[in-house]
Amino acid sequence: MIALMITCAGLPSMFATACAALLALKDRKQWVWFAGLAVLAGFAGLMTLNMLELWRYSVHY
């Protein structure tokens, strides 16, 4: 259950990173925006996990 929560919180960051890598391979300048979105999505995922207080689940199980 904890692994699923971490994966779901990190999916937007993983998707934006994949888009940035694909655009960088095609030499398009938009990859910078997707890289920035990946960083923001990563922080949002960490904030989501903090709001869910995931650390409490790891202590009790």
PDB file of N, CA, C and O in Angstrom:
ATOM      1  N   MET A   1       0.817  -1.183   0.000  1.00  0.00           N
ATOM      2  CA  MET A   1       0.000   0.000   0.000  1.00  0.00           C
ATOM      3  C   MET A   1       0.872   1.263   0.000  1.00  0.00           C
ATOM      4  O   MET A   1       0.565   2.235  -0.690  1.00  0.00           O
ATOM      5  N   ILE A   2       1.932   1.242   0.758  1.00  0.00           N
ATOM      6  CA  ILE A   2       2.815   2.408   0.814  1.00  0.00           C
ATOM      7  C   ILE A   2       3.508   2.612  -0.529  1.00  0.00           C
ATOM      8  O   ILE A   2       3.645   3.743  -0.994  1.00  0.00           O
ATOM      9  N   ALA A   3       3.941   1.525  -1.148  1.00  0.00           N
ATOM     10  CA  ALA A   3       4.604   1.642  -2.446  1.00  0.00           C
ATOM     11  C   ALA A   3       3.650   2.191  -3.500  1.00  0.00           C
ATOM     12  O   ALA A   3       4.061   2.969  -4.360  1.00  0.00           O
ATOM     13  N   LEU A   4       2.394   1.799  -3.444  1.00  0.00           N
ATOM     14  CA  LEU A   4       1.404   2.306  -4.390  1.00  0.00           C
ATOM     15  C   LEU A   4       1.162   3.796  -4.185  1.00  0.00           C
ATOM     16  O   LEU A   4       1.018   4.535  -5.159  1.00  0.00           O
ATOM     17  N   MET A   5       1.116   4.245  -2.950  1.00  0.00           N
ATOM     18  CA  MET A   5       0.919   5.669  -2.673  1.00  0.00           C
ATOM     19  C   MET A   5       2.099   6.492  -3.179  1.00  0.00           C
ATOM     20  O   MET A   5       1.909   7.571  -3.741  1.00  0.00           O
ATOM     21  N   ILE A   6       3.302   5.993  -2.983  1.00  0.00           N
ATOM     22  CA  ILE A   6       4.497   6.705  -3.453  1.00  0.00           C
ATOM     23  C   ILE A   6       4.519   6.759  -4.971  1.00  0.00           C
ATOM     24  O   ILE A   6       4.860   7.788  -5.553  1.00  0.00           O
ATOM     25  N   THR A   7       4.156   5.656  -5.616  1.00  0.00           N
ATOM     26  CA  THR A   7       4.127   5.609  -7.078  1.00  0.00           C
ATOM     27  C   THR A   7       3.090   6.574  -7.633  1.00  0.00           C
ATOM     28  O   THR A   7       3.369   7.302  -8.586  1.00  0.00           O
ATOM     29  N   CYS A   8       1.906   6.586  -7.052  1.00  0.00           N
ATOM     30  CA  CYS A   8       0.846   7.488  -7.526  1.00  0.00           C
ATOM     31  C   CYS A   8       1.218   8.953  -7.323  1.00  0.00           C
ATOM     32  O   CYS A   8       0.892   9.789  -8.165  1.00  0.00           O
ATOM     33  N   ALA A   9       1.881   9.272  -6.244  1.00  0.00           N
ATOM     34  CA  ALA A   9       2.294  10.651  -6.004  1.00  0.00           C
ATOM     35  C   ALA A   9       3.411  11.067  -6.956  1.00  0.00           C
ATOM     36  O   ALA A   9       3.534  12.247  -7.283  1.00  0.00           O
ATOM     37  N   GLY A  10       4.217  10.122  -7.398  1.00  0.00           N
ATOM     38  CA  GLY A  10       5.339  10.442  -8.279  1.00  0.00           C
ATOM     39  C   GLY A  10       5.041  10.333  -9.764  1.00  0.00           C
ATOM     40  O   GLY A  10       5.884  10.710 -10.578  1.00  0.00           O
ATOM     41  N   LEU A  11       3.869   9.832 -10.148  1.00  0.00           N
ATOM     42  CA  LEU A  11       3.556   9.654 -11.564  1.00  0.00           C
ATOM     43  C   LEU A  11       3.585  10.948 -12.382  1.00  0.00           C
ATOM     44  O   LEU A  11       4.129  10.937 -13.486  1.00  0.00           O
ATOM     45  N   PRO A  12       3.032  12.052 -11.902  1.00  0.00           N
ATOM     46  CA  PRO A  12       3.133  13.273 -12.724  1.00  0.00           C
ATOM     47  C   PRO A  12       4.576  13.707 -12.985  1.00  0.00           C
ATOM     48  O   PRO A  12       4.902  14.171 -14.077  1.00  0.00           O
ATOM     49  N   SER A  13       5.424  13.554 -11.992  1.00  0.00           N
ATOM     50  CA  SER A  13       6.831  13.908 -12.166  1.00  0.00           C
ATOM     51  C   SER A  13       7.504  12.981 -13.179  1.00  0.00           C
ATOM     52  O   SER A  13       8.282  13.432 -14.019  1.00  0.00           O
ATOM     53  N   MET A  14       7.204  11.698 -13.096  1.00  0.00           N
ATOM     54  CA  MET A  14       7.778  10.744 -14.052  1.00  0.00           C
ATOM     55  C   MET A  14       7.311  11.034 -15.472  1.00  0.00           C
ATOM     56  O   MET A  14       8.097  10.938 -16.415  1.00  0.00           O
ATOM     57  N   PHE A  15       6.034  11.388 -15.635  1.00  0.00           N
ATOM     58  CA  PHE A  15       5.493  11.684 -16.958  1.00  0.00           C
ATOM     59  C   PHE A  15       6.150  12.930 -17.545  1.00  0.00           C
ATOM     60  O   PHE A  15       6.540  12.933 -18.712  1.00  0.00           O
ATOM     61  N   ALA A  16       6.274  13.983 -16.750  1.00  0.00           N
ATOM     62  CA  ALA A  16       6.893  15.218 -17.242  1.00  0.00           C
ATOM     63  C   ALA A  16       8.364  15.004 -17.576  1.00  0.00           C
ATOM     64  O   ALA A  16       8.874  15.595 -18.527  1.00  0.00           O
ATOM     65  N   THR A  17       9.054  14.161 -16.801  1.00  0.00           N
ATOM     66  CA  THR A  17      10.458  13.851 -17.097  1.00  0.00           C
ATOM     67  C   THR A  17      10.582  13.101 -18.414  1.00  0.00           C
ATOM     68  O   THR A  17      11.484  13.374 -19.205  1.00  0.00           O
ATOM     69  N   ALA A  18       9.680  12.157 -18.650  1.00  0.00           N
ATOM     70  CA  ALA A  18       9.698  11.406 -19.909  1.00  0.00           C
ATOM     71  C   ALA A  18       9.422  12.323 -21.096  1.00  0.00           C
ATOM     72  O   ALA A  18      10.058  12.190 -22.142  1.00  0.00           O
ATOM     73  N   CYS A  19       8.485  13.246 -20.945  1.00  0.00           N
ATOM     74  CA  CYS A  19       8.196  14.202 -22.022  1.00  0.00           C
ATOM     75  C   CYS A  19       9.400  15.102 -22.296  1.00  0.00           C
ATOM     76  O   CYS A  19       9.715  15.382 -23.452  1.00  0.00           O
ATOM     77  N   ALA A  20      10.069  15.552 -21.245  1.00  0.00           N
ATOM     78  CA  ALA A  20      11.252  16.397 -21.417  1.00  0.00           C
ATOM     79  C   ALA A  20      12.361  15.645 -22.131  1.00  0.00           C
ATOM     80  O   ALA A  20      13.035  16.200 -22.998  1.00  0.00           O
ATOM     81  N   ALA A  21      12.550  14.384 -21.768  1.00  0.00           N
ATOM     82  CA  ALA A  21      13.592  13.586 -22.424  1.00  0.00           C
ATOM     83  C   ALA A  21      13.265  13.361 -23.903  1.00  0.00           C
ATOM     84  O   ALA A  21      14.150  13.419 -24.756  1.00  0.00           O
ATOM     85  N   LEU A  22      11.994  13.105 -24.196  1.00  0.00           N
ATOM     86  CA  LEU A  22      11.601  12.890 -25.589  1.00  0.00           C
ATOM     87  C   LEU A  22      11.789  14.151 -26.424  1.00  0.00           C
ATOM     88  O   LEU A  22      12.274  14.085 -27.553  1.00  0.00           O
ATOM     89  N   LEU A  23      11.407  15.292 -25.873  1.00  0.00           N
ATOM     90  CA  LEU A  23      11.581  16.541 -26.611  1.00  0.00           C
ATOM     91  C   LEU A  23      13.054  16.919 -26.745  1.00  0.00           C
ATOM     92  O   LEU A  23      13.452  17.503 -27.753  1.00  0.00           O
ATOM     93  N   ALA A  24      13.857  16.593 -25.747  1.00  0.00           N
ATOM     94  CA  ALA A  24      15.293  16.894 -25.831  1.00  0.00           C
ATOM     95  C   ALA A  24      15.954  16.041 -26.909  1.00  0.00           C
ATOM     96  O   ALA A  24      16.872  16.499 -27.589  1.00  0.00           O
ATOM     97  N   LEU A  25      15.489  14.802 -27.068  1.00  0.00           N
ATOM     98  CA  LEU A  25      16.042  13.948 -28.118  1.00  0.00           C
ATOM     99  C   LEU A  25      15.698  14.472 -29.511  1.00  0.00           C
ATOM    100  O   LEU A  25      16.459  14.282 -30.459  1.00  0.00           O
ATOM    101  N   LYS A  26      14.558  15.126 -29.625  1.00  0.00           N
ATOM    102  CA  LYS A  26      14.145  15.677 -30.917  1.00  0.00           C
ATOM    103  C   LYS A  26      14.660  17.099 -31.133  1.00  0.00           C
ATOM    104  O   LYS A  26      14.281  17.748 -32.108  1.00  0.00           O
ATOM    105  N   ASP A  27      15.511  17.587 -30.245  1.00  0.00           N
ATOM    106  CA  ASP A  27      16.117  18.919 -30.334  1.00  0.00           C
ATOM    107  C   ASP A  27      15.075  20.032 -30.403  1.00  0.00           C
ATOM    108  O   ASP A  27      15.190  20.959 -31.205  1.00  0.00           O
ATOM    109  N   ARG A  28      14.070  19.925 -29.559  1.00  0.00           N
ATOM    110  CA  ARG A  28      13.078  20.990 -29.464  1.00  0.00           C
ATOM    111  C   ARG A  28      13.321  21.772 -28.182  1.00  0.00           C
ATOM    112  O   ARG A  28      13.757  21.216 -27.175  1.00  0.00           O
ATOM    113  N   LYS A  29      13.037  23.047 -28.231  1.00  0.00           N
ATOM    114  CA  LYS A  29      13.332  23.906 -27.092  1.00  0.00           C
ATOM    115  C   LYS A  29      12.289  23.802 -25.982  1.00  0.00           C
ATOM    116  O   LYS A  29      12.511  24.331 -24.893  1.00  0.00           O
ATOM    117  N   GLN A  30      11.158  23.135 -26.224  1.00  0.00           N
ATOM    118  CA  GLN A  30      10.124  23.036 -25.203  1.00  0.00           C
ATOM    119  C   GLN A  30      10.498  22.094 -24.070  1.00  0.00           C
ATOM    120  O   GLN A  30       9.791  22.047 -23.063  1.00  0.00           O
ATOM    121  N   TRP A  31      11.571  21.353 -24.199  1.00  0.00           N
ATOM    122  CA  TRP A  31      11.923  20.383 -23.163  1.00  0.00           C
ATOM    123  C   TRP A  31      12.236  21.086 -21.841  1.00  0.00           C
ATOM    124  O   TRP A  31      12.082  20.488 -20.776  1.00  0.00           O
ATOM    125  N   VAL A  32      12.668  22.335 -21.894  1.00  0.00           N
ATOM    126  CA  VAL A  32      12.981  23.083 -20.672  1.00  0.00           C
ATOM    127  C   VAL A  32      11.715  23.258 -19.831  1.00  0.00           C
ATOM    128  O   VAL A  32      11.755  23.142 -18.606  1.00  0.00           O
ATOM    129  N   TRP A  33      10.591  23.539 -20.500  1.00  0.00           N
ATOM    130  CA  TRP A  33       9.331  23.703 -19.766  1.00  0.00           C
ATOM    131  C   TRP A  33       8.917  22.408 -19.087  1.00  0.00           C
ATOM    132  O   TRP A  33       8.470  22.413 -17.940  1.00  0.00           O
ATOM    133  N   PHE A  34       9.068  21.298 -19.802  1.00  0.00           N
ATOM    134  CA  PHE A  34       8.696  20.015 -19.215  1.00  0.00           C
ATOM    135  C   PHE A  34       9.645  19.617 -18.088  1.00  0.00           C
ATOM    136  O   PHE A  34       9.224  18.975 -17.125  1.00  0.00           O
ATOM    137  N   ALA A  35      10.896  19.984 -18.194  1.00  0.00           N
ATOM    138  CA  ALA A  35      11.832  19.712 -17.101  1.00  0.00           C
ATOM    139  C   ALA A  35      11.445  20.518 -15.862  1.00  0.00           C
ATOM    140  O   ALA A  35      11.508  20.010 -14.742  1.00  0.00           O
ATOM    141  N   GLY A  36      11.050  21.760 -16.062  1.00  0.00           N
ATOM    142  CA  GLY A  36      10.572  22.574 -14.944  1.00  0.00           C
ATOM    143  C   GLY A  36       9.301  22.011 -14.338  1.00  0.00           C
ATOM    144  O   GLY A  36       9.139  22.003 -13.118  1.00  0.00           O
ATOM    145  N   LEU A  37       8.400  21.542 -15.188  1.00  0.00           N
ATOM    146  CA  LEU A  37       7.179  20.911 -14.691  1.00  0.00           C
ATOM    147  C   LEU A  37       7.481  19.630 -13.918  1.00  0.00           C
ATOM    148  O   LEU A  37       6.789  19.309 -12.952  1.00  0.00           O
ATOM    149  N   ALA A  38       8.502  18.906 -14.335  1.00  0.00           N
ATOM    150  CA  ALA A  38       8.877  17.678 -13.622  1.00  0.00           C
ATOM    151  C   ALA A  38       9.358  18.007 -12.210  1.00  0.00           C
ATOM    152  O   ALA A  38       9.034  17.302 -11.255  1.00  0.00           O
ATOM    153  N   VAL A  39      10.127  19.075 -12.092  1.00  0.00           N
ATOM    154  CA  VAL A  39      10.603  19.480 -10.759  1.00  0.00           C
ATOM    155  C   VAL A  39       9.426  19.912  -9.889  1.00  0.00           C
ATOM    156  O   VAL A  39       9.327  19.517  -8.727  1.00  0.00           O
ATOM    157  N   LEU A  40       8.537  20.723 -10.457  1.00  0.00           N
ATOM    158  CA  LEU A  40       7.366  21.161  -9.697  1.00  0.00           C
ATOM    159  C   LEU A  40       6.467  19.987  -9.313  1.00  0.00           C
ATOM    160  O   LEU A  40       5.946  19.945  -8.198  1.00  0.00           O
ATOM    161  N   ALA A  41       6.284  19.046 -10.217  1.00  0.00           N
ATOM    162  CA  ALA A  41       5.455  17.874  -9.914  1.00  0.00           C
ATOM    163  C   ALA A  41       6.107  17.010  -8.843  1.00  0.00           C
ATOM    164  O   ALA A  41       5.413  16.400  -8.028  1.00  0.00           O
ATOM    165  N   GLY A  42       7.425  16.954  -8.839  1.00  0.00           N
ATOM    166  CA  GLY A  42       8.123  16.204  -7.793  1.00  0.00           C
ATOM    167  C   GLY A  42       7.892  16.806  -6.419  1.00  0.00           C
ATOM    168  O   GLY A  42       7.632  16.089  -5.452  1.00  0.00           O
ATOM    169  N   PHE A  43       7.989  18.143  -6.337  1.00  0.00           N
ATOM    170  CA  PHE A  43       7.707  18.803  -5.059  1.00  0.00           C
ATOM    171  C   PHE A  43       6.247  18.637  -4.654  1.00  0.00           C
ATOM    172  O   PHE A  43       5.942  18.453  -3.475  1.00  0.00           O
ATOM    173  N   ALA A  44       5.350  18.703  -5.629  1.00  0.00           N
ATOM    174  CA  ALA A  44       3.926  18.511  -5.320  1.00  0.00           C
ATOM    175  C   ALA A  44       3.670  17.089  -4.823  1.00  0.00           C
ATOM    176  O   ALA A  44       2.849  16.887  -3.928  1.00  0.00           O
ATOM    177  N   GLY A  45       4.361  16.108  -5.390  1.00  0.00           N
ATOM    178  CA  GLY A  45       4.226  14.737  -4.913  1.00  0.00           C
ATOM    179  C   GLY A  45       4.728  14.574  -3.492  1.00  0.00           C
ATOM    180  O   GLY A  45       4.117  13.874  -2.685  1.00  0.00           O
ATOM    181  N   LEU A  46       5.846  15.223  -3.189  1.00  0.00           N
ATOM    182  CA  LEU A  46       6.358  15.165  -1.821  1.00  0.00           C
ATOM    183  C   LEU A  46       5.410  15.847  -0.842  1.00  0.00           C
ATOM    184  O   LEU A  46       5.214  15.367   0.274  1.00  0.00           O
ATOM    185  N   MET A  47       4.828  16.958  -1.256  1.00  0.00           N
ATOM    186  CA  MET A  47       3.869  17.633  -0.392  1.00  0.00           C
ATOM    187  C   MET A  47       2.621  16.777  -0.184  1.00  0.00           C
ATOM    188  O   MET A  47       2.048  16.761   0.905  1.00  0.00           O
ATOM    189  N   THR A  48       2.199  16.064  -1.238  1.00  0.00           N
ATOM    190  CA  THR A  48       1.042  15.178  -1.109  1.00  0.00           C
ATOM    191  C   THR A  48       1.332  14.059  -0.128  1.00  0.00           C
ATOM    192  O   THR A  48       0.492  13.739   0.713  1.00  0.00           O
ATOM    193  N   LEU A  49       2.504  13.465  -0.224  1.00  0.00           N
ATOM    194  CA  LEU A  49       2.867  12.402   0.705  1.00  0.00           C
ATOM    195  C   LEU A  49       2.962  12.930   2.131  1.00  0.00           C
ATOM    196  O   LEU A  49       2.615  12.229   3.082  1.00  0.00           O
ATOM    197  N   ASN A  50       3.430  14.162   2.278  1.00  0.00           N
ATOM    198  CA  ASN A  50       3.507  14.766   3.599  1.00  0.00           C
ATOM    199  C   ASN A  50       2.100  15.022   4.150  1.00  0.00           C
ATOM    200  O   ASN A  50       1.856  14.824   5.340  1.00  0.00           O
ATOM    201  N   MET A  51       1.179  15.460   3.294  1.00  0.00           N
ATOM    202  CA  MET A  51      -0.189  15.699   3.740  1.00  0.00           C
ATOM    203  C   MET A  51      -0.877  14.396   4.143  1.00  0.00           C
ATOM    204  O   MET A  51      -1.689  14.373   5.067  1.00  0.00           O
ATOM    205  N   LEU A  52      -0.546  13.318   3.444  1.00  0.00           N
ATOM    206  CA  LEU A  52      -1.130  12.018   3.785  1.00  0.00           C
ATOM    207  C   LEU A  52      -0.464  11.412   5.013  1.00  0.00           C
ATOM    208  O   LEU A  52      -0.913  10.390   5.532  1.00  0.00           O
ATOM    209  N   GLU A  53       0.603  12.047   5.471  1.00  0.00           N
ATOM    210  CA  GLU A  53       1.381  11.582   6.617  1.00  0.00           C
ATOM    211  C   GLU A  53       1.798  10.114   6.425  1.00  0.00           C
ATOM    212  O   GLU A  53       1.530   9.249   7.259  1.00  0.00           O
ATOM    213  N   LEU A  54       2.456   9.882   5.302  1.00  0.00           N
ATOM    214  CA  LEU A  54       2.877   8.531   4.936  1.00  0.00           C
ATOM    215  C   LEU A  54       3.858   7.963   5.944  1.00  0.00           C
ATOM    216  O   LEU A  54       3.932   6.748   6.126  1.00  0.00           O
ATOM    217  N   TRP A  55       4.612   8.836   6.599  1.00  0.00           N
ATOM    218  CA  TRP A  55       5.591   8.352   7.566  1.00  0.00           C
ATOM    219  C   TRP A  55       4.902   7.631   8.711  1.00  0.00           C
ATOM    220  O   TRP A  55       5.507   6.748   9.319  1.00  0.00           O
ATOM    221  N   ARG A  56       3.664   7.973   9.026  1.00  0.00           N
ATOM    222  CA  ARG A  56       2.952   7.275  10.099  1.00  0.00           C
ATOM    223  C   ARG A  56       2.602   5.848   9.705  1.00  0.00           C
ATOM    224  O   ARG A  56       2.624   4.945  10.541  1.00  0.00           O
ATOM    225  N   TYR A  57       2.271   5.640   8.406  1.00  0.00           N
ATOM    226  CA  TYR A  57       1.972   4.290   7.958  1.00  0.00           C
ATOM    227  C   TYR A  57       3.185   3.384   8.053  1.00  0.00           C
ATOM    228  O   TYR A  57       3.053   2.206   8.385  1.00  0.00           O
ATOM    229  N   SER A  58       4.358   3.915   7.767  1.00  0.00           N
ATOM    230  CA  SER A  58       5.551   3.084   7.807  1.00  0.00           C
ATOM    231  C   SER A  58       5.926   2.686   9.231  1.00  0.00           C
ATOM    232  O   SER A  58       6.563   1.651   9.432  1.00  0.00           O
ATOM    233  N   VAL A  59       5.542   3.488  10.219  1.00  0.00           N
ATOM    234  CA  VAL A  59       5.849   3.160  11.609  1.00  0.00           C
ATOM    235  C   VAL A  59       4.902   2.098  12.152  1.00  0.00           C
ATOM    236  O   VAL A  59       5.321   1.221  12.908  1.00  0.00           O
ATOM    237  N   HIS A  60       3.640   2.170  11.776  1.00  0.00           N
ATOM    238  CA  HIS A  60       2.628   1.277  12.331  1.00  0.00           C
ATOM    239  C   HIS A  60       2.580  -0.089  11.672  1.00  0.00           C
ATOM    240  O   HIS A  60       2.036  -1.027  12.254  1.00  0.00           O
ATOM    241  N   TYR A  61       3.136  -0.230  10.472  1.00  0.00           N
ATOM    242  CA  TYR A  61       3.047  -1.531   9.808  1.00  0.00           C
ATOM    243  C   TYR A  61       4.349  -2.273   9.889  1.00  0.00           C
ATOM    244  O   TYR A  61       4.455  -3.389   9.381  1.00  0.00           O
TER     245      TYR A  61
END
